[in-house]
C-alpha cells in the first residue's frame, strides 16, 4: 500500500496545470478521511491549498461515493444561502488517477468531530451552533432547485419508495449474513411509505462534522461538505437522518466518541421541533422517516465493515462499525413505534 492510496501527486499536478489551475512548486498531501466515506486529501503547494476527493479503492456501494455528483451540486449552490466550498475541477477520466476525482478550494475553519472537541466549547456557543445547523439545512430545503440548474438531479416523485428499495439493495451487497430483523424492518418500511411528500434538494448526510465552522466562530457554518448522497427528495427524510445521527451507535460507526452524539446537543424530539419551527414544515409520518434513517445508517455501517474486511480503508477506527448494525436495526424497529431513545 502506498502512502496515499488512490492519489498520484505527479498526475494530479499535471492535471491541474492542464486545467489552467496555477500550481506553485511540488504538491504535498495530507490524509483527511480514509474510507468511512470517500478518500479525502488536503493538497498543498507553496502558495495554495485544495481538497481532493475520490471514491475508496474497493468495496463500493455505488450511490454512496459519487464525487462527481457532489461536485455538480456544490457548483450549483455557489450563489445561494447554503455555504459551500468554491469548486475548482472535476476529472471523470479514470486514467488520470484510477477513478473520478474532484478538486475544491480549501476552506479555513474548524470541524468539530469528537466529544472532547465539543466539550471545550461554552454551552451558549453549542446552542447557537445547533440553531445555525438547523437554519442552514432549512435554507437548503428552500433552494429552488430548478432555478439553480439542479432540476435533473433526481426524481423527487417516488423518492421515499426508491430509498427503501435502494438501501435494501445496498444491504444485499455488503451483508455478511442474512438477518431476520433487517428483513422485518425493510418489509415494514415498504408497507408504510407515505403517499405524499414534499420535494427539495436533500443533503443525505447532514450533521455537525459534515460542516466546516468558521475559524473564529463555531456559531457560523463556513461550508457544508460531503454531498455525495445529495439528491432531490423529501426534506423530512433529511432532517430525520440528522436526528438519527444523534444515536450513540454513531460512535461505533465513526470509530470514535462523536461530537454529534453528545448529550450537550438537543434531544431528537427537540431537534426535530426546532427544524419544524424554522422551516414551517409539519413532521408528518415522523416514525417512518426515523425508522428509514436508522435502516440507512445500519447499511452504511455494514458497508464500512465490508470495506474494512476487504482492506480498502486507510487509517483506524473502522473495526467497530459492524458492531453497530444490530443496534441500529433495533432502533429502527423501535422508531416505528415512536421510540427514539
C-alpha positions in Angstrom: 0.0 0.0 0.0 1.3 3.4 -1.0 1.4 6.3 1.5 -1.6 7.9 -0.2 -3.8 5.1 -1.8 -5.7 6.4 -4.8 -3.6 9.5 -5.0 -0.9 10.3 -7.6 0.6 13.7 -6.9 2.5 13.9 -10.1 -0.5 13.1 -12.2 -2.6 15.4 -10.1 -0.2 18.3 -10.6 -0.2 17.8 -14.4 -4.0 17.6 -14.4 -4.3 20.9 -12.5 -1.8 22.6 -14.8 -3.6 21.3 -17.9 -6.9 22.6 -16.4 -5.3 26.1 -16.1 -5.1 25.9 -12.3 -2.0 27.7 -11.1 0.4 25.5 -9.2 3.5 26.7 -7.4 6.1 24.1 -6.7 5.5 20.4 -6.0 2.3 19.1 -4.4 2.1 17.8 -0.9 -0.8 15.8 0.6 -2.4 15.0 4.0 -5.0 12.3 4.5 -8.2 13.8 5.9 -10.6 10.8 5.5 -9.5 7.3 4.7 -12.6 5.4 3.7 -15.6 5.8 6.1 -16.9 7.9 3.2 -14.7 8.9 0.2 -10.9 9.2 0.3 -10.3 12.9 1.1 -6.9 14.6 0.9 -5.7 18.1 1.7 -3.4 19.1 -1.2 -0.9 21.9 -0.8 1.7 23.6 -3.0 3.9 26.6 -2.0 1.0 29.1 -2.0 -2.4 27.4 -2.4 -4.5 24.7 -0.7 -7.2 22.4 -2.1 -9.3 19.4 -1.2 -9.3 16.3 -3.4 -11.9 13.6 -3.1 -12.2 10.3 -4.8 -14.1 7.0 -4.1 -12.5 4.3 -1.9 -10.3 1.9 -3.9 -12.6 -1.1 -3.2 -15.7 -2.3 -1.5 -18.0 0.3 -3.1 -21.7 0.8 -2.5 -22.4 2.7 -5.8 -24.6 5.7 -4.8 -22.6 6.4 -1.7 -19.4 7.5 -3.4 -20.5 9.7 -6.3 -18.0 12.6 -6.0 -18.9 13.9 -9.5 -22.5 14.3 -8.3 -21.4 16.3 -5.2 -19.2 18.5 -7.4 -22.1 19.4 -9.7 -24.4 20.1 -6.7 -21.9 22.4 -4.9 -21.2 24.1 -8.2 -24.9 24.9 -8.5 -25.1 26.1 -4.9 -22.3 28.7 -5.2 -24.6 31.7 -5.1 -27.3 30.5 -2.7 -27.8 30.9 1.0 -26.1 27.5 1.5 -22.4 27.9 2.2 -20.2 25.6 0.1 -16.5 25.4 -0.9 -15.7 27.1 -4.3 -15.3 24.4 -6.9 -12.1 24.1 -9.0 -12.1 20.9 -11.2 -13.9 17.7 -11.9 -11.9 14.8 -13.5 -14.0 11.9 -14.8 -11.1 10.4 -16.8 -10.2 7.3 -14.7 -6.8 7.1 -16.5 -5.5 10.0 -14.5 -5.8 8.6 -11.0 -7.8 5.4 -11.3 -11.2 7.0 -10.6 -13.2 10.1 -10.9 -12.0 12.8 -8.5 -12.8 16.4 -7.6 -10.9 19.5 -6.5 -12.3 22.3 -4.5 -10.7 25.2 -2.6 -9.6 24.6 0.9 -11.9 26.4 3.4 -10.2 27.8 6.5 -12.3 26.8 9.5 -12.8 24.1 12.1 -14.5 20.8 12.1 -16.0 19.5 15.4 -15.8 15.8 15.2 -15.3 14.4 18.7 -17.0 14.8 22.1 -13.7 16.2 23.6 -13.7 19.0 20.9 -17.3 19.8 21.6 -16.8 19.8 25.4 -14.2 22.6 25.0 -17.0 24.9 23.8 -19.2 27.0 26.1 -22.8 25.8 26.4 -24.2 29.0 24.8 -22.0 28.5 21.7 -23.2 24.9 21.4 -26.8 26.0 21.5 -26.1 28.8 18.9 -24.2 26.3 16.7 -27.2 23.9 16.6 -29.5 26.8 15.7 -27.2 27.6 12.8 -27.0 24.0 11.6 -30.8 23.8 11.6 -31.1 27.1 9.8 -28.6 26.0 7.1 -30.5 22.7 6.5 -33.8 24.6 6.2 -32.1 27.0 3.8 -31.0 24.1 1.6 -34.5 22.7 1.5 -35.8 26.1 0.4 -33.4 26.4 -2.6 -35.3 26.5 -5.9 -33.5 23.5 -7.4 -34.8 24.2 -10.9 -33.6 27.8 -10.8 -30.1 26.8 -9.9 -29.9 24.1 -12.6 -30.5 21.0 -10.5 -33.9 20.1 -11.9 -32.3 16.9 -13.3 -30.5 15.9 -10.1 -33.1 13.3 -9.3 -36.7 12.3 -9.4 -38.5 13.7 -6.4 -41.7 11.8 -7.2 -41.4 8.3 -5.6 -38.2 9.3 -3.7 -39.1 7.6 -0.4 -40.1 4.3 -2.1 -36.9 4.3 -4.1 -34.9 4.9 -0.9 -36.4 1.9 0.8 -35.6 -0.2 -2.3 -32.1 1.3 -2.7 -30.9 0.7 0.8 -32.3 -2.8 0.8 -30.3 -3.4 -2.3 -27.2 -1.9 -0.7 -27.6 -4.3 2.2 -27.6 -7.3 -0.1 -24.2 -6.1 -1.5 -22.4 -5.7 1.8 -24.1 -8.0 4.3 -22.1 -10.8 6.0 -25.1 -12.9 6.7 -28.9 -12.8 6.5 -30.8 -11.1 9.3 -34.4 -11.6 10.1 -34.6 -8.2 11.9 -33.2 -6.4 8.8 -35.8 -8.2 6.6 -38.5 -7.2 9.1 -37.5 -3.6 9.1 -37.2 -3.4 5.3 -40.6 -5.1 4.9 -42.3 -2.7 7.4 -40.8 0.3 5.7 -42.0 -0.8 2.3 -45.5 -1.1 3.7 -45.6 2.3 5.4 -44.3 4.5 2.6 -46.2 7.9 2.8 -48.5 8.6 -0.1 -47.4 12.2 -0.5 -44.2 14.1 0.3 -42.5 17.4 -0.5 -39.5 17.7 -2.7 -36.3 19.7 -2.3 -32.6 19.3 -2.5 -31.6 16.9 0.3 -28.1 16.6 1.7 -28.5 13.0 2.9 -25.7 13.1 5.4 -26.1 16.2 7.5 -24.6 16.7 10.9 -22.1 18.9 12.6 -18.9 17.1 11.4 -20.1 17.4 7.8 -19.8 21.1 8.0 -16.8 23.4 8.4 -17.5 26.0 11.0 -15.9 29.5 10.8 -12.4 29.5 12.2 -13.2 32.1 14.8 -16.9 31.4 15.4 -18.5 28.0 15.8 -21.9 29.5 15.5 -21.4 30.2 11.8 -21.2 27.5 9.1 -18.4 28.3 6.6 -19.2 25.4 4.3 -21.3 22.3 4.1 -19.4 19.3 2.9 -19.8 15.6 2.0 -22.6 15.9 -0.7 -22.2 12.5 -2.3 -25.6 11.3 -1.1 -27.4 14.5 -2.1 -30.3 14.3 -4.5 -33.9 15.7 -5.0 -36.0 14.1 -2.3 -38.1 14.5 0.8 -36.8 17.1 3.2 -38.3 15.2 6.1 -36.0 12.3 5.3 -33.1 14.7 5.6 -33.9 16.1 9.0 -34.8 12.6 10.2 -31.3 11.5 9.2 -29.8 14.4 11.1 -31.8 13.2 14.1 -30.8 9.5 13.7 -27.1 10.5 13.9 -27.8 11.6 17.5 -27.9 7.9 18.4 -25.0 6.6 20.4 -24.3 3.9 17.8 -22.8 6.6 15.6 -19.8 6.4 17.9 -19.2 2.8 16.7 -19.8 3.7 13.0 -17.2 6.5 13.2 -14.8 4.7 15.5 -14.6 7.5 18.0 -16.8 9.4 20.5 -18.7 11.5 18.0 -19.5 15.2 18.8 -23.0 14.8 17.4 -24.0 12.1 19.9 -23.1 14.3 22.9 -25.8 15.0 25.5 -24.9 18.7 25.1 -26.9 18.8 22.0 -30.8 18.8 22.0 -32.8 15.6 22.1 -34.1 14.1 18.9 -37.5 15.5 19.7 -36.3 19.0 20.4 -34.0 19.0 17.3 -36.9 17.9 15.1 -39.2 20.5 16.6 -36.6 23.2 16.1 -36.4 22.3 12.4 -40.2 22.4 12.1 -40.3 25.9 13.6 -37.6 27.2 11.3 -38.8 25.6 8.1 -42.5 25.8 8.7 -42.9 22.1 7.9 -45.2 19.7 9.7 -43.4 16.5 10.7 -46.0 14.0 9.4 -45.2 10.3 9.3 -42.2 11.0 11.6 -41.9 7.4 12.9 -41.5 6.2 9.3 -38.8 8.7 8.5 -36.8 8.0 11.6 -37.0 4.2 11.0 -35.8 4.7 7.4 -32.9 6.8 8.7 -31.8 4.0 11.1 -32.1 1.5 8.3 -29.9 3.6 6.1 -27.3 4.2 8.8 -27.2 0.4 9.6 -26.4 -0.3 5.9 -23.7 2.4 5.9 -22.1 0.8 8.9 -22.2 -2.6 7.2 -20.6 -1.0 4.1 -17.8 0.4 6.2 -17.3 -3.0 7.8 -17.3 -4.6 4.3 -14.6 -2.2 3.1 -12.6 -2.8 6.3 -12.7 -6.5 5.7 -11.6 -6.0 2.1 -8.6 -4.0 3.2 -9.9 -0.9 1.4 -9.8 1.5 4.3 -7.0 3.8 5.3 -6.3 4.7 8.9 -8.0 3.5 12.1 -11.4 3.4 13.7 -13.1 1.1 11.2 -13.2 -2.2 13.2 -16.2 -1.2 15.3 -18.6 -0.2 12.6 -20.0 -3.7 12.0 -21.0 -4.0 15.7 -23.3 -1.0 15.3 -25.6 -2.7 12.8 -27.8 -4.8 15.2 -28.2 -1.8 17.5 -29.3 0.4 14.6 -31.7 -2.1 13.2 -33.2 -2.5 16.6 -33.5 1.3 16.9 -35.3 1.4 13.5 -37.8 -1.2 14.6 -38.4 0.8 17.8 -38.8 4.1 15.9 -41.7 2.5 14.0 -43.5 2.5 17.4 -42.4 6.1 18.3 -39.5 5.2 20.5 -36.4 7.2 19.6 -34.2 6.8 22.7 
